[in-house]
Amino acid sequence: PGSVGFPVQIGGQEVETGDMIVADQDGVVVVPFERLDEVIKSLERIGKLEASLDAEVAAGLKVPTWVEDYLESDKTVRRD
């Protein structure tokens, strides 16, 4: 009684056979099987970016420069 190999819905997200589910305290991600190689290739770059930002925060960074630049640009509208 049941089926095997069909997609299932979990939390509104469709998960198929072969998909990878990754979870931590910040959330859950479903990586479709056909994108696994692409995602794995990007992990080293993302890890380096996160390590760099962690070092900047440890050195006292509170707001990234790009955020300050954006807030000072004409793209930001201030309202009282």
ABEGO torsion letter per residue (X at the ends): XEBBGBBBBBGGBBBBBGBBBBBBAAEBBBBBAAAAAAAAAAAAAAAAAAAAAAAAAAAGBABBAAAAAAAABAABBBBX
